[in-house]
Amino acid sequence: MAKSDDEYVQDISDDDVEAHQVTRGAGAGSRATAQGSRGAGWEVTRTWENVVEGADGTISSTVEGLLEAGKRKRLLKDTTPLQRGIIRHLLLVLDLSNAMSEKDLRPTRYLLTLRYTITFITEFFEQNPISQLGIIGTRDGLALIISPLSGNPNDHISNVQKMHEQEPKGQPSLQNALDMARATLLHAPTHTTREVLILFGSLLSSDPGDIHATISALVSSHITVTIIGLAAQVAICLTLATRTNTSLPPSQTYNVALNEAHYRDLLMRATTPPTTPHPTTEDSGVKSSLLMMGFPSRIVDPSPTLCACHSRPTRGGYLCSRCSSKVCSLPTQCPACGLTLILSTHLARSYHHLFPLRNWREVSWPRASNSSQKVCFGCQTSFLERLASLRRQSTPGGQNHDRVSLAISRSQPHPPKAANTSNANKDGVSESGRYECETCKMFFCIDCDVFAHEVVHNCPGCQSREGLSGSGTEQEGGETEVVIEGNDR
């Protein structure tokens, strides 16, 4: 019998050896391959060489700079006012197959998806208080309703928490899940959006028929499908997302999660209402019209009475503005007359999607030095002060880094902070730690910048100026009329 322990040696040329050499450079200049090589060479990016020490001899300033860059990156998005569907009907499809038992996403794909789903439900109704949400699961080649379409986040969360008692099993069926979603959204009003968000962890779909016929039915019903993959890109998923979203690029409708943080970012992206495409044909069935809504007041009865939505005895509730039927919570649709019942605060919370707060610009050191504002207008925290000295140092890797030495006022107990000016404008991070509203010209810190754009959706400086100007002053923007897309019902 031939020996199998001998070392295998292959005759290769010098060009093949040079083509697989590891380069030590970083960035675009590191992609150096040998001349005459027939293949692309391996490359290693030495990102740790870009970490520089601060004035205090530690890298805490670099870590703070990276955290600030991460906060600022979430805010640097397009703030152009667009026509969006603020009244949404969204169905969330969860993959409950054996593929969700994989542990590449900790603890497992299944448990992480359930946890992120609960977070998504809370954030969805926070950003879309007058919308409807439903949850569908698929396993064993079947589709099942986890939570019916409704506007109560507590019911959805309780139904998702019950899924922890079950285990993923079988194979998913995209066709059955899409057919169930289409049957649910088919009767949705035309002034609302019809959306399906699929969290798909498998690499196959066990379908009973032709899924391309189902995709054509979704297109004819004006239902858009967005997919987040957990394993790899699947051809049928790409086809499904592309055909149902003709006005959007595939990068916005179908993505594969790289890690837990990327998975959460992709899921939270779906909380923003989609843009409403302009109709190109007369028979599209979408036109601008007004939608009648009721704004009831809360009542408390001396004795429990039955509500029209659940037929349960309750003392508190809301009376319909048209037929005086009692409902438990808002927003909802009156079970008796079908009138949409909401509060004025619900409509105000959806208003910021139509007219988002503009991004604040970075403040340079010359602009900060000429200003008399030394504290943040929002939280009254003292800003950093700049020293007159600017040192330019060279790192062992051969790259020059500009290090700006910052000094903190005596009231600030934190250590000095160093900033890389070469990356300040690229990452959207201000070298002075100040961000200026272009309307009121007030300075804010990064924490107030994040809070104003992600929570309040208003500028404190502009709001305080409007309050001081009095009610008789004409506002700059004037009156705004919100037009709902759809037919009058």
N, C-alpha and C positions, 0 to 999 in steps of 0.2 A: 504494500500500500504506500502511496506517495506521502512524503512528509508534508505536514501543514504548518509547522512552526517556523519555517524559514521566513526571513524578512523579505517582503516584496519590494523590489526596486524597479522603478520605471524610468526609462530613458527620456528625459525632457531637455529641451533646449534652454539656452540662457534667456531667451525672450519670455518663455513661460515663467521662469523664476522671477524675473523683474516685474512681470505683470501682477504678481500676487504679493508684492512687498507692502509692508505697512508704513504709511507716511505719518509723520509726527506733527505736521502743521495743523492749524485750526482755521476754519472758515474756507472762503473760496480759494485762497492761495494754497491750501493744503491738498487740493485735488491734483497733485502732480503725478503723472504716470510716466513710465519710461517711454522714450521715443521708440517707435517701431513695435510696441507691444500690441498683441492681437486681442487683448481683453482689458476690461476695466479693472483697475487696481483697488485693493482694499484700502479703506481710509478710517482713521480714528480721530474723532474730534475731542481735543483735550479742553473740555469746558471749565475744568477746575483752575486752569491758568488764568481765567478772566476774573477770578475772585480776588479782590484787593483788600488790604487792611485799611481800617479807618484811622483817624487821628489818634484814637485811644489804643491802637495796637490790636484791636479785635475785628472780627468780621460781622459784628452785630449790625453795623451800619449797612453793610451789603445786603444782609437778610431783610432789614427794614425796607431797603430800596426795592428788593424783589417783591415783597408783599405789597408795597405801594403801587408798583407797576402792575401787579395782578388786579388790584382794585380798580385802577384807572383803565385797564384793558376792557373790563366789563362795561364801562361807561362810554367808551369811544365807539358809538354805534350811530347809525344814520338816524337823525332826528327830523327828517323832512316830513311835514304833515301829509299823510296819505289817507285815502278812503279805506277804512277797515270795517270788517263786520264785527261789531261789538256785541251782537246777540248771536251766540254760537251754540250749535248742537254738535258735541264731540263725543265719539265713542272710542274708548280705550280698549284695545284688544291685547290680551296677555297670553303669551305662549306658556302653556302648562305641561309641556311634553317632557320626555326623559332628558332632552338636551339641556334643560334648565337646572339639572342636578350637577352640572360641571362646576368646579371650584376655581376657575380662572378669575372670577370676580368674587371677592370674599364677602361673606362666608360661602355662599353659593349664588349662582345666577338667580335662582328662585327666591331666596330670602332677600337678596338685595333689591330685586325688582319689586317685591311687596313693600319693602321699606320706602323705596323711592316713589312708589305709587301713592302711598299715604301722604308723603310730602307734596307730590304733584297735585293731589286733590285740594289740599289746603291752599297752595299757591294759585291754582287755577281759579278758584272761586274768590280769592282775594283780588286777582286782576280782572276777572270776568264775573262780577256778581249777578248779572242778569242772564247768564248762560245756563245751558243744560249739559249734564255729563252722564254717561253710562259706561259700564265696564262689561266686557265680554271675554271669556276664556275659551281656549281651544286645546283639547287633548283627546287621545284615543280616536282621532279622526273625526271628532264631533266638536260642536260649538255650544257653549252653555252661557247663560246670563248670570253673571256674578252680582251685578247691581243694575237695576233698571234705570232708564233715562229719567233724571230728576235734577232739581236744583238744590238739594239738601246735602251738604258735604258730610254731615254726621252719619247719614245712612250709608253713604259710600265707604266711609272709613271703617264703620263697623262690619260691613260685608267683606271688605278686604282683609280685615284682621281675622275673620273666620277661616280664611284660606291658609293660615299657618297650621291648621290642624290636618291639612291634606298634603299629599306628596305628589310631585309631578310624575306623570306616567304616559306612556303611549307616544303617538306621533301627532303633530299638529295638522290642521286642515285649514289652509288659508281660504279656500273657496267657501267652505261652510261658514266660517267667521265673517267673510265679506257678504255673503248672502243674508246672514242674520243682521248685519249692520245696515245693509241697504233696505231691508224690510222695516227696520226701526226708523231710519232717517227719511224714508220715502214720503211720510206724511208730515214732515217738518215744514213750517211756513217758509215761503219763498224769501222773506226778508231776513232769514237767519242763514248762517253758514252750515254746511253739511260736511263734517270732517271725520276722518277715521285715523287714529294713531295706533300703530302696531309695534309692540315690543317683541321682536322675533329672535329667538335664540337657537333655532334649529337650522339645518342645512337642506332640509327637504320639506315637502308638503304633501300629505296624503289626501288627495282630492278625489271625490267620486265622479266628477265630470270634467268638462273643458273649462279651465279657469280663465281662458282668454275671453270666453263669452261673458263670464261674470265681470271681467274688467270693462268690457264694452258696455255692459249695463250700468256700471258705476259712472262711466263717462257720460252716458245719456241722462243720468239722474243728477248730474252736477255734484257728485261726491268726490272730494279730494282725499287722498290717502298719503300719509307720511309714515315712514318706517324707520325704526332704530334697530339695527342688527347687533347681536351680541357675539357672534361667532366669526362670520366672514360674509363677504358680499355674495348674494344669491341673484341669479339672472332674472328669475321671475319677479323678485321684489323690485329690482331696478326697473323692469318693464311696467310693473304696477304703479310705481311712484311717478314714472315719467309720463305715462299716458293720462293719468288723472291730474297732473299738475303741468299743463302745457306751457303756462306762463312763467314757471320758475325753473331754475337750473337744477339738475339732479343733486348737486351738493347741498341743497337746502331741503330736499324732500327725502333723501335716503342716505343715512350715515351709519357707520359701524363704530361702536364704542371701543375705545382703546384701553380705557381703565375706568375705575369707579368714578373719578372726578369728571372725566369726559362724558361718561354715561349720564351723570346728573345734569351736566350742562346741556346736553342734547335734549333731555326730557323737559327741563325748565324752559327751553326755548319755545316749546309748544304752548306756553301760557300766554304768549303775545298773540293777539288776534291777527289773522292773515289779512293781507291786502285784498281788496275787492277788485277783481279784473273788470275792465270796462267792456261792455258787450260790443261785439263787432257785427252782429247780425240782428235783424229786427225780430226774428223768431226765437231769440235766446230766452225769453220769458222773464228777464230781469230788468226792472225799471225803477226809477226813483219815485217814491210815494211816501205818504205820512202814515204813521202807525199810532193807533190809539192806545193809550196806557192809563191806568188808574193809580192814584197815589192815596191809598187809604190811611186812616189814623188808627192807632192802637186803642183798644178798649179793654176794660176789665169788668166783667159781669159780676153781680152780687152772688150769683149761684152758677154752677157749671152748666154749660149748654153744649150741644153737639156741634162740631165743626163740619163744614161741607167737604173737606178734603179727606179726612180719615174716619169721620163718624164717631169721634171719641169725645167724651165730655171734658171740656176745658173752660176755665174762667177767662183767660186772656186770649186775645186774637186780634184780627183785623177784619173790618167790614168792607166788602166790595163797594166801590164807588158807584156802580151801576145797579146791582140787584140786592145789595146789602147782605150778601151771604158771608158767613164767617169762615175765615181760613186761619190756620195756625201760625204760619211763618211766611215771610217774603224773601226773595221774589218767587212768585208762583203764577199760575193761570187759574182764574176763577173756575171752579168745577161746574157752576151753574150757567154762566153767560159767556165764558171763554175770554174775558178781558184780562190782559196782562197786568198784574198788580206788582208794583215795585215801590221803593222809597226813593226820595230825591237823592239820598246819599249814595244809593246804588248807581244811579245815572252819573253822578259826579265822579265816582271812582272809575268808571269806564271812559270818562271824557279825556283822560290824559293819554290814552292810546291814539286819539285822533290828533291831538296837538301836544306832542311830547315836549318836555323841558329841554332846551338847547344845551349842548355840551359847553361847559365852562373852559376857557382857554388858560393855558399855562402862563404864569407871571415870571418874567425874567428878573435877574438881579437888578439891573438898572431901573426897571419899572417899580420894583419893590422898594428900592432905596429912595426914590423920589416921592413915594406915597407916605402919608402920615398915619396910615392904618397899620398898627403893629400887632393887632389881635384878630382872631377869626371872628367874623361877624355873627356866625352861628353859635359857636360854643364858647366864645371869648377866651380861647386858648392863645397864649403868646406865640408868635411866630419866631422862627430861627433868625438870627442875625449873622450877617456875613462878615468874615474877617477881610482885611485889606490884602492879605497875602494869598496868592494863588500859585500853588506848587505844581510843577509838571515832573512826574517821575516816570521812570522806565521800568518795566517788569522783566524778569529773566527770560520770558518767552519771546522777547524782541518786539513787543507791541507797546506803544506809548499810551498811557492813560492819564487823563486830566483829573486830578483830585482836587476837589474844592473843600477847603477846610471851613467848617461851619462852627460857630460859637452860639451857645444857647444863652438866653437871658438868665439872670440870676433866679428868677422865679420858676424856671423850668428845671426839674431835677434829673432829666434824662441825659445820657452821655452825648458827646458830639456825634454828628452824623455826616458821613461823606457821601457824595453823590458823583456819579460818573456823568459828566456833561455831554459826552459823546452819545450816550444812550437816552438822554433826557427827552429830546424831541421825538425820537423814534418810538419810544414806549409810551409817550403821552404823559410822562411824569415831569412835574415842574421842578426846576433846579432850586427854586426858592421855597418850595413847599406851599405855595400859594396858588389858588385858582380863582379866576375873576369872572364874574357874571358880566357879559357884554351889555346888559340892559341897565343894571343899577350900579355897575362899577365897584361892587363890593368884593372883598377877598375872603376866601374860605379855605379851610384845611381839607385834606383828602377824605377824612371821615365824614365831614359835613357834606362834601361833594357826593359821596356814595349815598348818604342818607337822603339827600334832597332829590337825587335822580331815581333811586330805587324804592323809596318808601313814601315820601311826601309828594314827590312829583311837582313841586313848586319851589321857587326861589324865596328864601326868607327875606332877602333884601328887597325884592320887588313887592312882596306882600306887605311888608312894613311900610314901604313908600306909598302904596295904594291906600293903606289905612290912614296914614297921616294926611294924605291929600284931600280926604273927605269924600263924601258920597256925591257931591255936585261936580266933581272933576270928571271930564270925559276920558275914558280909558283909551289907550293907544290901539288896541286890537278891535274895539267896537263890539257890536253884537254878533253872535255866531249862531247860525241855524244848523242843527244836526239833521241830516236827511238820512232816513233809513232806506236801504235797498230792498225792494220787493213790491209785491202787489198789495193793495189795500185789502185787508181782511175784515 
